[in-house]
Amino acid sequence: MTQIQSSPAPTRAAPGPSWNVQGMTDTGKVRQINEDAFLVHPDATLWLVADGMGGHTRGDLASAGIVRAFSALTLPQRLSDRVDLAEATLLDLNAEFRALADAAHAGLTIGSTVVVLLAWGAYAVFLWVGDSRLYRWRHGRCERLTQDHSQVEELITYGRLRRDQAEAHPAANVITRAVGAADTLFVDMDYCPVEPGDRFLLCTDGLTKEVPEQAITAILTQDRDAATLCRDLLDRALRAGGRDNVTVVVACAPSTPGAIQ
């Protein structure tokens, strides 16, 4: 079953034309429970996707907990303060999940990957833990902005594995970092400029393990709104097998020249 969420009102990063944003999630064709979750914040240009750790206890509890915590945030005006608050929230959630696992689940892991995007004016800052990804489409080119925290990504970085061999590798599903996986959490973050017409895609690995990046680029290149792009991405993953939960959020920046300031 597909769950859909969009901004209940136009989402603004600064005075001017609004962003067009949509999020969708689907359990897929194999799994019985959807451990993914996503947020299209109703009052700010903050979006995230989270993927509860499959094979562990209560992955859906972790991903839903991340969404609930970020939904309740009162965001400060300055972007730098918003970034600090987002990082602090992830660190607090990490401690909360560790304590909950020890108290109620015999020490088993309650964890989730997450990628968060915060846009403000001419810049966007993103934070991530695990292998949920952020892409930026611009002028027909799609660039991955995050680097997976996974065993195969480490092997690729050190030249021990080619990227085209990654999906077939025995450790393809092994991540090295997640919210709730260890007592100490390191949150990666980076920033990028935003230009009119940019499209950002936040997604869980249920999309990227089924749909090659060339096909993702082709879909994002379509002259469609965020809702149609999300639907096309989900449909493509489901047609390819839908072996995992699939979650996408598409955020389209205003296309009017001079709108991003």
N, C-alpha and C positions, 0 to 999 in steps of 0.2 A: 504494500500500500504506500502510495506517495504522499508525503506531507509537504505542504507548501507554505511559505511565509514570505511576505514582501513588506516594505515599509507601509504602515497605515497612512502615512502622509509623506510628501516628498522629503527626502533626506538631504540635508544641506551640510556641506563642509565649511561654508563661509557664505556671506551674503551673495546672492546671485542665483543662477539656474541650479536646479536640484539634480542629484544623482538618481539614476534608475537602477533599482536593486531588487533582486529576487533570490530566494533560497528554496531548495527542494531536497528532500531525502527519500530514499526508497530502501526497503528491507532487502531487495534483491530476490533472486529466484531460488536460492539455496538455504540461506539462513532463516531461522524462525523468529529471531529477535533482532530488532534494529538497535545496535549499540552506538550508532552515530547520532550526533545532534548538531544543531547550528543555531546561530543568532543573527538576525537582522535587527539591530537596535532601533527602537521606535523613535528615539529622540536625538540620535547623534550618528555620525558617520563612523560607526564601529560595527565590524562584522567578524564572525568567527565560525569555524567548523571544528568539531571534536570527534574523535574516533575512539570509543572505549576499547580497551585492549582485549581482543578475542582470545579465548582459551583461559582467561582468568575469571575470577568471580566478580560479578556485578560491573562489567564494563559499561553498561548502560547507566548505572548509577553515577559513575565518574563523569561521563560526557554530559549527562543532564545536569550534574552539579556545577560544571563549568559554565554552562549556559545560564543557569539560575543565578550564579554569583555575578556574572557580567551584566545580566539584565537588571540587577538591583543597584548597580553602581550609579552614583551621582558624579558625573564627569566634570572635572574642572575646566576652566576656559582655555588654558594654555596647553598646546599639544605636548610639550615636554612633561607637564604634570600628568597628563592622561597616560603617557607611556609609563611613567613611574608607577601610577596606580595599577595599570594592567599587569606589570611585572610583579608588583607586590601581591596582587590578587592570585596570580598563578602560584606564587611561593606559599601563600596561606592555604590554598587548596591542596597543594602537595602535602603539607603538614596534616591537614584535615583528613585526607585520604589515607595517609599512613597510620594515623591514630585510629581511624574507623576500622581499618583492616586488622590491626592488632586487637582491638576490643571486641569486634563482632564476627570476624571471619578467619580466626585462627592464623592470622599473619599472612593470609593469601593476598595477592596484589589487587588493589582497586585502582585502576589507572586509565589514562586516556592520553592520546596525542591531541595537539591543538595547534591551530594557526589563527592569529588575530591580526586584523588590518584596521588601522586607525588613519583616517584621512582628514586633513585640515588645510584648506587653501591649496597652495601649490605643492604640497608634500604629503606623503603617506609613510607611516612607520608600521612595520610589521614585526610580530613576535611569534616564535614557534618552538614547539617541542615535539619531536618524533617525526613521522613521515607524512603527515597531512601537509599539503603544498599550497603555495601561492604562485600564480602566473600573472603576468601582465601582457596584454595584447596591445600592440601599437603599430599602426601603419602596415598591417598585414603580417607582422612578425610577433610570435608568442615567445616570451622569455620566462623561464622558471626563476623566481626570485629567492626561493628557499632551497636549502640543501638538507636532504633527509638525514635524520639521526638513525642510521641503520648500519648493520654489518656490511652489506654489499656496497653501500656508499663509501665506507671506509676503505674497502678493498679497491674500489675504483680510484679513490683519491691517492692511494699509495701505488697505483699502477699494477695491481695484482689481478685486476678483472676489467674486462672491457664493458662499457655500458650496455652494449647489445647482448651481453651474457647475463645481465643482472637478474632478469625475471626468471630464468631457468636455474639459477643458483640455489642450492639447498637452504641457504640462509636468507632467501629473498624476503621472508616475512618476519625476520628478526630485527626489532628496533633496539636501539641502544639508549634511548631516553624517552621518558614519558612522565606526565604529571601523576605522581603517586607511586612511581616505580622504585624510588630510592629516597633515603632520608635527605640528601642534598640534591637540589634541582638547579640546573643551569639553563636559563632561558636565552636563546639566541634572538637577536634583534638586528634590524637594519632599516634603512629608509630609502626612498626613491622619489624623484620629482613626479608630479602628476601633470599631464598635458590634456587639453581638450580632446575628447574622443577616446581616451584610454579605457580599456576594459580589464578589470581584475577578476580572476577566478580563484576562489578558495575551494579546495576539494579534499576529500579523503582518498585513501588508496583504492577504494572500491571503484573509482573512476580510472585512475592512472594505471592500474593493473589490467584493465580491460580495453582501454582506448589509447592507442599510441598518440604521442604528442603532435604528430602531423595532423591527425584527425581532429584533435582538440583545437588546433590552430584553424583548421578549415571551418569548424563550427563557429568559433568566435569571430571569424572574418565575415560571417553573414550579416547583412544589414537588418538585424532583428532587435527586438527589445530584450531586456534581461530575462523576462519570463520565458520567452520562446527559446532563448539560448540555453537556459537551465533544462527545459524540457527536452531539447535535442541532445544535450550531453547525457542526461539520464537514459533516454531511450537508446542511445548508442551503446552505453555500458550494459544495459539489460539485453540488448540483441546479441552482444558479444558473450553472454553467459550469465552475467549478474551473479557471480559466485560469492560476492561480499555485499555488505550494505554499501550504498552509494549516496554521497551527499555533495552538493555543489551550492555555492553562493556566487552569483555574478553581480558585480558592481560596475556600472557604466558611468564614467565621469561625464559631466556636461560637455556637449560638443560645440557649443557656441564659442567662437574666437573671443578671447579675453575673459571667458567665464571663470577660468582658474586663475586666481590671484594670490 
